[in-house]
Amino acid sequence: MTRAELQQKLMELPVDERLDIAQTLWDSATPQPEIPALTDEQKALLSERRAAFLADPAACHPWEEVKARILARL
């Protein structure tokens, strides 16, 4: 199948399917940043913080509240 034939077939698809294909092609063409693996120290810290939260959820504050306190100091 030539490029022109493929393009013609693609244009016959419904718009939502064409958009889905276009998004898939776009995603495959753009470089994706590699997410580094967590170190053992980072995993341990996350485990500690999770355990602290589970032990006393009331001691934690929602992000919106923390962010507001930080911004109020600026």
Backbone bond lengths (Angstrom), bond angles and torsions (degrees), N, CA, C in turn:
res aa  C-N    CA-C-N  psi(-1)  N-CA   C-N-CA  omega(-1)  CA-C   N-CA-C  phi
1 M - - - 1.447 - - 1.533 108.00 -
2 T 1.299 115.86 131.07 1.457 120.48 179.92 1.525 109.77 -79.76
3 R 1.307 114.65 167.01 1.467 119.82 178.20 1.528 110.31 -61.20
4 A 1.325 117.11 -41.25 1.467 121.14 -179.75 1.524 110.70 -64.17
5 E 1.325 117.01 -39.98 1.470 120.55 178.79 1.532 110.44 -66.34
6 L 1.313 115.96 -42.65 1.465 120.17 178.46 1.522 110.62 -62.35
7 Q 1.332 115.76 -44.02 1.463 119.88 179.00 1.525 110.43 -61.81
8 Q 1.317 117.18 -40.53 1.466 120.65 179.43 1.524 110.48 -63.72
9 K 1.329 116.71 -43.56 1.471 120.53 178.86 1.529 110.94 -63.60
10 L 1.329 116.06 -41.47 1.458 119.47 179.08 1.522 111.52 -62.91
11 M 1.301 116.98 -38.78 1.468 120.85 -179.38 1.528 111.91 -67.32
12 E 1.321 117.32 -17.37 1.470 120.92 178.13 1.528 111.91 -81.24
13 L 1.320 116.70 -14.16 1.467 120.44 -179.82 1.520 110.45 -73.87
14 P 1.343 116.60 155.91 1.466 119.92 174.43 1.539 110.04 -62.19
15 V 1.300 115.34 155.04 1.463 121.45 -176.09 1.527 111.52 -55.89
16 D 1.327 118.33 -44.10 1.462 119.71 -177.35 1.528 111.80 -62.52
17 E 1.325 117.50 -36.36 1.463 120.36 177.65 1.526 110.85 -70.89
18 R 1.320 117.34 -38.03 1.466 120.52 177.61 1.521 110.65 -64.50
19 L 1.340 116.05 -40.85 1.464 119.54 178.27 1.522 111.27 -64.62
20 D 1.318 116.74 -39.23 1.457 121.18 178.20 1.531 110.42 -62.47
21 I 1.322 116.70 -44.68 1.461 121.34 177.90 1.529 110.22 -64.11
22 A 1.324 116.62 -42.93 1.462 120.16 179.34 1.523 110.63 -61.22
23 Q 1.332 117.58 -41.90 1.467 121.10 179.08 1.519 110.61 -64.75
24 T 1.319 117.06 -41.92 1.467 121.12 178.27 1.523 110.89 -61.52
25 L 1.327 116.11 -44.33 1.463 119.93 178.13 1.522 111.14 -64.19
26 W 1.330 116.89 -43.22 1.460 120.90 179.80 1.520 110.68 -61.16
27 D 1.340 115.89 -46.09 1.460 120.31 -179.86 1.517 111.93 -61.12
28 S 1.332 116.47 -35.11 1.461 119.76 -178.68 1.526 111.53 -75.98
29 A 1.322 117.47 -19.67 1.465 121.06 -176.56 1.518 113.15 -94.01
30 T 1.323 117.49 -19.42 1.458 119.98 -178.08 1.520 109.14 -94.43
31 P 1.313 116.94 137.44 1.468 119.18 -179.95 1.517 110.80 -66.24
32 Q 1.298 115.70 137.20 1.459 121.78 178.29 1.517 108.36 -102.77
33 P 1.336 117.39 126.53 1.467 118.36 179.38 1.528 109.55 -64.94
34 E 1.298 114.59 138.26 1.455 119.28 178.82 1.521 108.96 -79.19
35 I 1.296 116.26 129.07 1.462 121.00 178.96 1.521 107.65 -89.64
36 P 1.323 116.73 116.60 1.466 118.77 -177.71 1.527 111.05 -68.05
37 A 1.312 115.11 149.00 1.458 120.74 177.31 1.525 109.31 -70.08
38 L 1.324 116.19 149.43 1.463 120.38 177.33 1.519 109.70 -71.21
39 T 1.329 115.18 143.04 1.462 119.59 175.03 1.530 108.43 -76.57
40 D 1.320 115.76 166.38 1.467 119.38 177.24 1.528 110.91 -61.57
41 E 1.345 116.09 -35.58 1.463 120.11 179.05 1.530 110.91 -65.86
42 Q 1.312 116.75 -41.22 1.468 120.61 178.74 1.525 110.63 -65.81
43 K 1.322 116.73 -41.30 1.470 120.51 177.81 1.526 110.39 -61.93
44 A 1.327 116.35 -42.46 1.470 120.38 179.85 1.520 110.21 -63.77
45 L 1.341 116.97 -43.52 1.459 120.65 179.67 1.530 110.90 -61.74
46 L 1.329 116.92 -43.84 1.468 120.08 178.10 1.526 111.07 -62.09
47 S 1.321 116.35 -40.78 1.477 120.22 178.21 1.518 111.16 -62.71
48 E 1.341 116.05 -42.34 1.468 120.17 178.12 1.521 111.25 -62.32
49 R 1.316 116.26 -45.12 1.466 120.04 -178.49 1.526 111.22 -66.27
50 R 1.324 116.40 -38.26 1.473 119.61 177.92 1.526 110.06 -65.03
51 A 1.324 116.22 -43.72 1.468 120.19 179.29 1.526 110.69 -61.96
52 A 1.329 116.81 -40.85 1.469 120.27 178.68 1.521 110.41 -63.86
53 F 1.314 116.99 -40.91 1.468 120.19 178.11 1.522 110.84 -64.07
54 L 1.333 116.74 -46.43 1.462 119.97 -178.78 1.524 111.79 -64.46
55 A 1.321 116.46 -31.57 1.469 120.20 179.54 1.523 112.04 -71.55
56 D 1.346 116.83 -33.02 1.467 120.21 -177.37 1.528 110.33 -151.92
57 P 1.333 117.95 75.99 1.463 120.61 -178.00 1.527 113.35 -59.58
58 A 1.324 118.00 -27.46 1.460 121.31 -178.77 1.523 112.09 -68.25
59 A 1.326 117.46 -19.74 1.461 120.91 -179.87 1.525 111.65 -77.62
60 C 1.301 117.09 -10.57 1.466 121.09 -178.82 1.523 110.04 -92.89
61 H 1.333 115.17 155.08 1.457 121.25 -179.23 1.520 109.26 -123.40
62 P 1.320 117.85 141.85 1.469 120.47 178.28 1.533 111.08 -62.05
63 W 1.320 116.20 149.34 1.454 121.51 -179.11 1.523 112.00 -54.63
64 E 1.319 117.67 -41.30 1.462 120.65 -178.83 1.526 110.99 -57.72
65 E 1.325 116.47 -40.34 1.470 121.46 179.46 1.527 110.93 -67.94
66 V 1.314 116.91 -45.56 1.469 121.79 179.69 1.522 109.60 -62.27
67 K 1.321 116.07 -45.39 1.458 120.62 -178.88 1.539 110.42 -62.31
68 A 1.320 116.83 -41.82 1.471 120.44 179.42 1.525 110.72 -62.64
69 R 1.332 118.10 -40.85 1.464 120.95 178.70 1.533 110.64 -64.14
70 I 1.322 116.38 -41.13 1.467 120.04 179.50 1.522 109.90 -64.76
71 L 1.321 117.03 -47.38 1.458 120.43 -178.16 1.534 112.00 -65.05
72 A 1.325 116.32 -30.15 1.467 119.74 178.94 1.529 111.33 -68.19
73 R 1.319 117.16 -24.82 1.474 121.44 179.19 1.522 112.05 -79.46
74 L 1.298 117.92 -18.46 1.471 120.59 -175.72 1.515 112.07 -80.14
